[in-house]
Amino acid sequence: MTWLWAIIVGLALGLIAKAIIPGKQQIPLWLTVIFGMLGSLLGNWLATGIGVADTKGIDWIRHLLQLVGAVFIVAVGDRLWVSMRSRKKHVA
């Protein structure tokens, strides 16, 4: 069940991140899910580092950090994806 939640959260964070980032991202859906999952891990790591990973009630700061991590990773990952795809087209 843990992997299922990770995939669901990754999908949600990845899609929200794509909606926040201006312009059209060219990464496929499967990569959006992976980048969302990585953003969630990055946000959890940051939240643990600053001591807000576990608070009373809803962990709003942790969730915000997860979203920020997803936005960062989706933005960087999309640029890398586009550059790799364009490089392959020039070689072929």
Helices and strands as residue ranges (DSSP letters): H 2-20, H 29-50, H 60-91
